[in-house]
Amino acid sequence: MSHGTEYWNDYILHDFDFAPFPPGSRILDVGCGTGAQLRLAEARGCTGVGVEPTFSEPEVRFSPSVTLIRGVAESLPFPDASFDGVICKVVTPYTDEEKCVAEIARVVRPRGTVIFCHHGLGYFLRYVLRPPNWKYVLYGIRAIANTLVYRLTARRLPGALGDTMFQTSRQMRRYYGRQGLRVRVEQPSPRFLHAPVFIYEILARHE
């Protein structure tokens, strides 16, 4: 569940660069959606591969240089070190975040670049305290509860209750360190009740 850009407009870093890759780079977009990031990378002379669990035509339209593959973040269907860069924009909240990070680290080449954007606690607190409608209150509460349960027990809530979590910079850095990734840039963004709404990061893969 998500809401429109207008609702989040004051919290989005509209000038954050999701495709800071040199021409000729081979780029993977995990959870590519309608392909905004891939189109930006392609305009800079990169070739792109987009991964999504499902694609809906005619919503998704790409040029012939972009390849679309069905897949999930926790099990990417590519060999090791296949890409010069990886984009993963607000996908981790809906995944097994540690497996997602491990797979992205596996498929990016040494010295490659990874662009992450996560949902922080503030994202779901805003749904609880300033919701567009009551359904989002329940969504925010269950996402927060699921995250707390997972952090304490390493288990998610059952079924749909456990399908979404928020991320923290501290927890994500633990995962990165285990997989040979380091944070080059964490771009500060507006907060809700002092809690991060979106976490924007640029990472590098160790050699």
TORVOKE-859695 format. One record per residue (C-alpha): residue number from 1; residue in one letter; chain; x, y, z. Coordinates in Angstrom, 2 decimals. Example, Ala and Ser with C-alpha at 12.3 -4.5 7.8 and 13.67 -1.06 7.14 Angstrom:
BEGIN
+-----+------+-------+---------+---------+---------+
!  nr ! rest ! kette !    east !   north !      up !
+-----+------+-------+---------+---------+---------+
!   1 !    A !     A !   12.30 !   -4.50 !    7.80 !
!   2 !    S !     A !   13.67 !   -1.06 !    7.14 !
+-----+------+-------+---------+---------+---------+
***
This chain:
BEGIN
+-----+------+-------+---------+---------+---------+
!  nr ! rest ! kette !    east !   north !      up !
+-----+------+-------+---------+---------+---------+
!   1 !    M !     A !    0.00 !    0.00 !    0.00 !
!   2 !    S !     A !    1.24 !    3.48 !   -0.81 !
!   3 !    H !     A !   -0.13 !    6.93 !   -1.50 !
!   4 !    G !     A !    0.40 !    9.53 !   -4.19 !
!   5 !    T !     A !    3.41 !   11.80 !   -4.63 !
!   6 !    E !     A !    1.39 !   14.84 !   -3.52 !
!   7 !    Y !     A !    0.93 !   13.37 !   -0.03 !
!   8 !    W !     A !    4.71 !   12.86 !    0.29 !
!   9 !    N !     A !    5.86 !   15.89 !   -1.69 !
!  10 !    D !     A !    7.45 !   17.72 !    1.24 !
!  11 !    Y !     A !    9.49 !   14.65 !    2.24 !
!  12 !    I !     A !   10.87 !   13.58 !   -1.14 !
!  13 !    L !     A !   14.32 !   14.68 !   -2.29 !
!  14 !    H !     A !   13.26 !   15.55 !   -5.82 !
!  15 !    D !     A !   16.82 !   16.32 !   -6.90 !
!  16 !    F !     A !   18.35 !   13.07 !   -5.61 !
!  17 !    D !     A !   20.13 !   11.37 !   -8.50 !
!  18 !    F !     A !   19.05 !    7.74 !   -8.87 !
!  19 !    A !     A !   21.23 !    7.17 !  -11.92 !
!  20 !    P !     A !   24.72 !    8.64 !  -11.26 !
!  21 !    F !     A !   26.36 !    6.12 !  -13.58 !
!  22 !    P !     A !   28.87 !    6.84 !  -16.38 !
!  23 !    P !     A !   27.93 !    6.12 !  -20.01 !
!  24 !    G !     A !   28.34 !    2.48 !  -20.97 !
!  25 !    S !     A !   27.42 !    1.16 !  -17.53 !
!  26 !    R !     A !   25.18 !   -1.88 !  -17.21 !
!  27 !    I !     A !   22.50 !   -1.08 !  -14.63 !
!  28 !    L !     A !   20.00 !   -3.20 !  -12.72 !
!  29 !    D !     A !   16.84 !   -1.64 !  -11.29 !
!  30 !    V !     A !   15.40 !   -3.91 !   -8.59 !
!  31 !    G !     A !   11.67 !   -3.23 !   -8.44 !
!  32 !    C !     A !   11.75 !   -1.06 !  -11.55 !
!  33 !    G !     A !    8.02 !   -0.26 !  -11.56 !
!  34 !    T !     A !    7.19 !    1.89 !  -14.56 !
!  35 !    G !     A !   10.87 !    2.44 !  -15.28 !
!  36 !    A !     A !   11.55 !    6.08 !  -14.40 !
!  37 !    Q !     A !   15.04 !    5.34 !  -13.11 !
!  38 !    L !     A !   15.92 !    3.08 !  -16.03 !
!  39 !    R !     A !   14.88 !    5.74 !  -18.53 !
!  40 !    L !     A !   17.10 !    8.25 !  -16.75 !
!  41 !    A !     A !   20.06 !    5.84 !  -16.86 !
!  42 !    E !     A !   19.42 !    5.08 !  -20.52 !
!  43 !    A !     A !   19.38 !    8.79 !  -21.36 !
!  44 !    R !     A !   22.92 !    8.91 !  -19.96 !
!  45 !    G !     A !   24.11 !    6.15 !  -22.26 !
!  46 !    C !     A !   23.67 !    3.17 !  -19.95 !
!  47 !    T !     A !   22.02 !   -0.16 !  -20.70 !
!  48 !    G !     A !   19.42 !   -1.32 !  -18.25 !
!  49 !    V !     A !   17.76 !   -4.41 !  -16.82 !
!  50 !    G !     A !   14.57 !   -4.10 !  -14.78 !
!  51 !    V !     A !   13.29 !   -6.70 !  -12.33 !
!  52 !    E !     A !    9.70 !   -6.89 !  -11.09 !
!  53 !    P !     A !    7.57 !   -9.77 !   -9.75 !
!  54 !    T !     A !    4.93 !   -8.87 !  -12.37 !
!  55 !    F !     A !    4.63 !   -6.41 !  -15.26 !
!  56 !    S !     A !    1.43 !   -4.71 !  -16.36 !
!  57 !    E !     A !    1.12 !   -3.68 !  -20.01 !
!  58 !    P !     A !    0.70 !   -1.09 !  -21.38 !
!  59 !    E !     A !    1.85 !    0.61 !  -18.17 !
!  60 !    V !     A !    5.46 !   -0.40 !  -18.69 !
!  61 !    R !     A !    7.08 !    0.84 !  -21.89 !
!  62 !    F !     A !   10.80 !    0.74 !  -22.50 !
!  63 !    S !     A !   13.14 !    1.07 !  -25.43 !
!  64 !    P !     A !   14.69 !   -2.05 !  -27.02 !
!  65 !    S !     A !   17.90 !   -1.52 !  -25.03 !
!  66 !    V !     A !   16.12 !   -2.21 !  -21.74 !
!  67 !    T !     A !   15.50 !   -5.81 !  -20.66 !
!  68 !    L !     A !   12.62 !   -6.71 !  -18.35 !
!  69 !    I !     A !   12.79 !   -9.84 !  -16.21 !
!  70 !    R !     A !   10.34 !  -11.25 !  -13.70 !
!  71 !    G !     A !   12.01 !  -11.86 !  -10.37 !
!  72 !    V !     A !   12.22 !  -10.91 !   -6.72 !
!  73 !    A !     A !   14.89 !   -9.00 !   -4.80 !
!  74 !    E !     A !   15.74 !  -11.93 !   -2.54 !
!  75 !    S !     A !   16.66 !  -14.19 !   -5.46 !
!  76 !    L !     A !   17.96 !  -12.21 !   -8.42 !
!  77 !    P !     A !   18.29 !  -14.33 !  -11.59 !
!  78 !    F !     A !   21.78 !  -13.13 !  -12.55 !
!  79 !    P !     A !   25.38 !  -14.37 !  -12.16 !
!  80 !    D !     A !   27.72 !  -12.79 !   -9.64 !
!  81 !    A !     A !   29.19 !   -9.37 !  -10.53 !
!  82 !    S !     A !   26.86 !   -8.83 !  -13.49 !
!  83 !    F !     A !   26.24 !   -5.08 !  -13.14 !
!  84 !    D !     A !   28.19 !   -1.85 !  -12.81 !
!  85 !    G !     A !   25.39 !   -0.33 !  -10.74 !
!  86 !    V !     A !   22.17 !   -1.24 !   -8.99 !
!  87 !    I !     A !   19.14 !    0.90 !   -8.14 !
!  88 !    C !     A !   16.74 !   -0.19 !   -5.40 !
!  89 !    K !     A !   14.12 !    2.48 !   -4.73 !
!  90 !    V !     A !   11.69 !    1.80 !   -1.82 !
!  91 !    V !     A !   11.70 !   -1.95 !   -2.41 !
!  92 !    T !     A !   13.40 !   -3.11 !    0.81 !
!  93 !    P !     A !   10.32 !   -2.43 !    3.01 !
!  94 !    Y !     A !    8.50 !   -5.24 !    1.20 !
!  95 !    T !     A !   11.34 !   -7.77 !    1.19 !
!  96 !    D !     A !   13.45 !   -9.84 !    3.50 !
!  97 !    E !     A !   15.80 !   -6.88 !    3.80 !
!  98 !    E !     A !   18.95 !   -8.83 !    4.65 !
!  99 !    K !     A !   18.49 !  -11.22 !    1.70 !
! 100 !    C !     A !   17.73 !   -8.27 !   -0.56 !
! 101 !    V !     A !   20.99 !   -6.56 !    0.40 !
! 102 !    A !     A !   22.94 !   -9.81 !    0.02 !
! 103 !    E !     A !   21.63 !  -10.39 !   -3.49 !
! 104 !    I !     A !   22.32 !   -6.85 !   -4.61 !
! 105 !    A !     A !   25.86 !   -7.07 !   -3.23 !
! 106 !    R !     A !   26.32 !  -10.36 !   -5.07 !
! 107 !    V !     A !   25.33 !   -9.07 !   -8.52 !
! 108 !    V !     A !   27.17 !   -5.71 !   -8.44 !
! 109 !    R !     A !   30.76 !   -5.66 !   -9.61 !
! 110 !    P !     A !   33.70 !   -4.66 !   -7.41 !
! 111 !    R !     A !   33.84 !   -0.86 !   -7.18 !
! 112 !    G !     A !   30.28 !   -0.76 !   -8.47 !
! 113 !    T !     A !   27.66 !    1.66 !   -7.15 !
! 114 !    V !     A !   24.40 !    0.84 !   -5.37 !
! 115 !    I !     A !   21.62 !    3.40 !   -4.91 !
! 116 !    F !     A !   19.16 !    2.70 !   -2.11 !
! 117 !    C !     A !   16.05 !    4.49 !   -0.91 !
! 118 !    H !     A !   14.28 !    2.95 !    2.09 !
! 119 !    H !     A !   11.21 !    3.78 !    4.15 !
! 120 !    G !     A !   12.09 !    4.98 !    7.63 !
! 121 !    L !     A !    9.92 !    4.98 !   10.74 !
! 122 !    G !     A !    8.59 !    8.44 !    9.89 !
! 123 !    Y !     A !    6.94 !    7.07 !    6.75 !
! 124 !    F !     A !    4.62 !    4.88 !    8.76 !
! 125 !    L !     A !    4.20 !    7.28 !   11.69 !
! 126 !    R !     A !    2.75 !    9.79 !    9.25 !
! 127 !    Y !     A !    0.22 !    7.24 !    8.06 !
! 128 !    V !     A !   -0.77 !    6.61 !   11.68 !
! 129 !    L !     A !   -1.03 !   10.23 !   12.79 !
! 130 !    R !     A !   -1.92 !   12.07 !    9.58 !
! 131 !    P !     A !   -3.51 !    9.48 !    7.32 !
! 132 !    P !     A !   -5.20 !   10.16 !    3.98 !
! 133 !    N !     A !   -7.93 !    7.79 !    5.24 !
! 134 !    W !     A !   -8.44 !    5.34 !    8.10 !
! 135 !    K !     A !   -7.11 !    2.33 !    6.19 !
! 136 !    Y !     A !   -3.65 !    3.85 !    6.24 !
! 137 !    V !     A !   -3.76 !    4.04 !   10.04 !
! 138 !    L !     A !   -4.04 !    0.26 !   10.18 !
! 139 !    Y !     A !   -1.36 !   -0.14 !    7.56 !
! 140 !    G !     A !    1.05 !    2.08 !    9.47 !
! 141 !    I !     A !    0.38 !    0.33 !   12.78 !
! 142 !    R !     A !    0.94 !   -3.15 !   11.39 !
! 143 !    A !     A !    4.14 !   -2.10 !    9.57 !
! 144 !    I !     A !    5.56 !   -0.63 !   12.78 !
! 145 !    A !     A !    4.44 !   -3.63 !   14.85 !
! 146 !    N !     A !    5.89 !   -6.07 !   12.32 !
! 147 !    T !     A !    9.25 !   -4.28 !   12.34 !
! 148 !    L !     A !    9.46 !   -4.29 !   16.13 !
! 149 !    V !     A !    8.56 !   -7.98 !   16.31 !
! 150 !    Y !     A !   11.15 !   -8.80 !   13.65 !
! 151 !    R !     A !   13.89 !   -6.83 !   15.41 !
! 152 !    L !     A !   13.15 !   -8.64 !   18.71 !
! 153 !    T !     A !   12.54 !  -12.17 !   17.43 !
! 154 !    A !     A !   13.87 !  -12.33 !   13.83 !
! 155 !    R !     A !   10.36 !  -13.46 !   12.86 !
! 156 !    R !     A !    7.67 !  -11.56 !   11.02 !
! 157 !    L !     A !    4.03 !  -11.37 !   11.97 !
! 158 !    P !     A !    1.97 !  -14.01 !   10.12 !
! 159 !    G !     A !    0.47 !  -13.52 !    6.68 !
! 160 !    A !     A !   -0.33 !  -10.04 !    5.38 !
! 161 !    L !     A !    0.42 !   -8.54 !    8.80 !
! 162 !    G !     A !    4.09 !   -9.21 !    8.21 !
! 163 !    D !     A !    4.51 !   -8.00 !    4.64 !
! 164 !    T !     A !    6.04 !   -4.55 !    5.31 !
! 165 !    M !     A !    8.80 !   -3.15 !    7.54 !
! 166 !    F !     A !   10.57 !    0.15 !    8.01 !
! 167 !    Q !     A !   14.34 !    0.43 !    7.80 !
! 168 !    T !     A !   16.90 !    2.19 !   10.00 !
! 169 !    S !     A !   20.33 !    3.42 !    8.92 !
! 170 !    R !     A !   21.97 !    1.52 !   11.76 !
! 171 !    Q !     A !   20.37 !   -1.83 !   10.87 !
! 172 !    M !     A !   21.01 !   -1.44 !    7.16 !
! 173 !    R !     A !   24.68 !   -0.62 !    7.76 !
! 174 !    R !     A !   25.03 !   -3.92 !    9.59 !
! 175 !    Y !     A !   23.77 !   -5.74 !    6.51 !
! 176 !    Y !     A !   25.97 !   -3.67 !    4.20 !
! 177 !    G !     A !   29.09 !   -4.42 !    6.21 !
! 178 !    R !     A !   28.46 !   -8.16 !    6.08 !
! 179 !    Q !     A !   28.18 !   -8.01 !    2.29 !
! 180 !    G !     A !   31.16 !   -5.82 !    1.45 !
! 181 !    L !     A !   29.19 !   -2.64 !    0.84 !
! 182 !    R !     A !   30.03 !    0.72 !    2.36 !
! 183 !    V !     A !   27.97 !    3.90 !    2.50 !
! 184 !    R !     A !   29.58 !    6.72 !    0.53 !
! 185 !    V !     A !   26.71 !    9.18 !    0.92 !
! 186 !    E !     A !   23.64 !    9.26 !    3.16 !
! 187 !    Q !     A !   21.62 !   12.19 !    1.89 !
! 188 !    P !     A !   19.64 !   13.91 !    4.68 !
! 189 !    S !     A !   15.95 !   14.34 !    3.93 !
! 190 !    P !     A !   12.97 !   15.91 !    5.77 !
! 191 !    R !     A !   11.71 !   14.04 !    8.84 !
! 192 !    F !     A !    8.34 !   13.48 !   10.47 !
! 193 !    L !     A !    8.40 !   13.80 !   14.28 !
! 194 !    H !     A !   12.21 !   13.65 !   14.06 !
! 195 !    A !     A !   12.03 !   10.20 !   12.41 !
! 196 !    P !     A !   13.32 !    9.62 !    8.85 !
! 197 !    V !     A !   10.63 !    9.26 !    6.21 !
! 198 !    F !     A !   12.89 !    8.27 !    3.31 !
! 199 !    I !     A !   16.51 !    7.12 !    3.69 !
! 200 !    Y !     A !   18.60 !    7.97 !    0.62 !
! 201 !    E !     A !   21.99 !    6.28 !    0.31 !
! 202 !    I !     A !   24.78 !    5.81 !   -2.24 !
! 203 !    L !     A !   26.97 !    2.77 !   -1.59 !
! 204 !    A !     A !   30.14 !    1.33 !   -3.07 !
! 205 !    R !     A !   31.12 !   -2.31 !   -3.43 !
! 206 !    H !     A !   34.53 !   -3.20 !   -2.05 !
! 207 !    E !     A !   37.09 !   -4.64 !   -4.46 !
+-----+------+-------+---------+---------+---------+
***
